Amino acid sequence: MESVVTFVQFKQQVLQGKVVHCAAGEVFPYLFASPELDRVVEEAREHPKTRIARGTRGDRLEQTLEEAEAGFKALPLREAVRAPVHLSLFELGPLREEGGALAEVIAQVYLPLVALWGERGLSWQKVYPILFLSGPGCSTNYHWDPSSVLIVQLYGRKRFHSLKDPLRWCPDAVADQGQPAMVRPEGLTDEDILTCELGPGDAVWSPCRAPHWVDAYDETAFTLSIAFTDIAPEPNPQVEMLVL
């Protein structure tokens, strides 16, 4: 998978397209220490808005989102951090506040990146951070997002798969159908797929409605996904850019 490293590349070649790119250089210049796995799992599973799902690997998103067996919250923490579940949290709340498990990442990566991209002339309607955690062997199966997303690998390793020709497999008429259509096409071959290996500190840019799927290895791994609504390569004085 190709990398985008300069803002000129990002604005002229990537931002208006549908193909996924790894992000580095000027576009993502940050180094940081991985958050503590135990703290992230402990705080996330106690958050009332965390979605706890099975994360079953398969060809459709609904398999990922099947409700996990009851009892995960009651597991001893040493077992919970290795449990095969998929956690998603769209409102970080206490995790991002002072003393929270993700406070340093928010301060060292999320807020500086949003400021940098605004200074370099990008505009958007809304930007916000999301936590996605996958236990050993779990996946976020074939799907697409309603916003453009910069996925930052915080802990562990994941394989991020996407398509070389997204519109061939997912034209607007298919994307408009939403979750019922989020099923990996039967005709896909290895030649149609782009794969990016993500380790701590790596980032990948996934355009709005670009199909992709993400596999964890035999260890728990989690990302901070930075979602941008209606991102554009030039300033827009008529839009108030919300940073959540």
N, C-alpha and C positions, 0 to 999 in steps of 0.2 A: 504494500500500500504506500502511495506517495505521501511525502510530508509537505506541509505548508509552513514556511519559516519566516516569510516577510509579509508585512501588511499589504504591499503592492500585489503579491501573489494572492493573498487572501481576498482582497477587494475585487481584483480583476478576473481571477480564474476560479475561485472556490465559492465565494459567498452566494453567487447567483445560481450555482449548479446544484445537482442532487447527489453527487458522488462524495463519499466519505474520505477524509484525509486525516492522517496523523498531524498533530500540531506541535510545533517546537519553535525555537528561535525567538524572533521579535513577537510572534503571536502568542507564545506561551513560554515566558522566560523564567519560570519560578522553580525554586528548589525548596523543599520542605521535609520535615520529619513526619513519618507516618503516624497517624493517631493510634492510640492504644486500642487493640481489638477488644479486650475485656470491657473497657469503659464504653466503647461505642455500642456493643451488644447490650450491655446492662442498661444504658440510658435509652437506647432505641426501643427495647422491648417493653419498657415501662411507659413510653410515650403513648397517650391514648389514641393518637392518630396514625400510629405505625400499622401498616398492613402486613400481616404475617401469612405468607402463602407457601405452598409446597415447593415451587421452583422446579417442578418435574421437567426433565429434558424431553423435548419432542418437537413436532413440526408446527405447533400452533400456540398462540399466546394463552389461550384459555387453560392449557395444561400448566403453565407457569403459575397462573393466578388461582388455582384450586386452593381452597382453604386448608391451612395446615392443621394437623391433629392438635386437639386441645392439650394443654399441659406444657407448651414451650416456655411460657413465662415462669412456670414453677420449677423448671429444671435448675439444678446447681449450675452456677455460671461456667464452670469448667466443662460441663456438657453442652451448655447452650452455645458456646462459641464454636463448637464443632458440629452443631445440629444441621442437617440438610434442609434448611428453610430459605425462603427468599423474603427479605424485609424491604419495604419501600416506605419512605417518609418524605412527604412533600412540604411539610412545615416543620423546620428543624427545632424551633422553640428553644427549650433549655439547652439542647446540644450545641447551639451556636453562641449562647450567652457566656459571659465571663465565668470561667471555671468549667464550662461544658466540654464534652469529649471532642467537639469539632471547632471549638473557639479559635484555636491557633490557625487552623486551616482557613477559616473564614477571614481572619485578620491578615494572613500571609499570602493567600492565593485569591480567594473569591473577591474581596473588596478591592485589592490592587488591580486585579485583572479587569474588573468592570470599569474602574477609573481609567486604566490605560486604554481600553478599547474606545471609551468615549473621547479621550484626548486625541486619539488617532482618527477621529471623524466618523466612527460607526454610530448608528442610532438604532433604537428599538422602542417598543412600547412598554415592555416589562421584562425584567430579568430576575431569576430567583434560583436558589440552590436546592438540590434534592439529594437524599441519601438512598443508594441502592446497595444492598448487601446480599450476597449469595453464599450459602453454605457449600461444603464440599460436594462436587458433582452436580450442583444446581445450575439452572440456565434461565435467562430471560429469552424466551423463544421468539420466533419470527414476528416482527411488528414494526410499526413506524410511529413516530412521535408527532404531536400537533405543533411543536415548536422546534426550532433549531437548538441543538444541544452540544456543549463542549463537555465531554466526559473526561474527568480527571481521576486516574487510578490512585487511590489513597493507600490501600493495603492489599497484599496478596497479588495474585496474577489472574488475568482473564484473557480470553480470546474473543476479539470483537470481529464479527463477520458482517460483511455488507455486499453490495452488488456492483459490478462494473457498469452495468447499464440499467439503472433503477427503473426508468420509465418503460422499458420493455416489459418488465414483470409487474410493475405497479403504476400504471397510468392513473391519471386523476380519477377516472370513473371507478377504479378499484379502491383507491385510497379513500374516496368519499364514503365507502361502505363501512369504514371503521373496523372495530374489533371482529365482527363476523368474518371479514375478509383476511384477517391476519393469520394466514396459513401458508407455510413455506411451499412455493410452487413445486410440483412434482418433477418438472423438466430441468431444474437447476443442476448444473454440473460443477465440478471444481474449477473449470475454466470461467465460469460466470461469477465467481466469488472472490472478493477481496478480504484478506484477513490481517488484522493488526494484533500483535502480541503486546498486551499491556501489563507493565510492572509498575511498582510504586514510583510516582513522579511523571509517568507518561500521560499524554492526553490525546484525544481523538475528536475531530469535529464531525458531527452527524447532522446534515441539513434537515430541515422540516420535511416530514413525510418520506424520508429515505428509509427503505426497508433494511433491517439489520437484526441480528440476534447475538447474544453474548453468553459464553460458557465459562464457568469457573472450573478450576482444576480440582485437585484433591485436598484443597485447603479453603477456608473461608476467605472471601475477598470482598472489598467494598469500594465504591466510587462516590465522588461528589459530581453530580451532573448539574451543569449550569445551563439553565433553559432560557433562551431568548425568544420573545414573541415579536414577530415582524421585524427582524434585524435587517438593516440596510447598510450599504457601503458608504453612505454620505450622511452628513448632518441633516436633521429635519427640524427646523425651528418651530414647526407647528405641533410637534409631538413632545409631550412631557415624558421623559424616560424614567420609568419607575424602577427603583432598585429595592428589592424585597429581601 
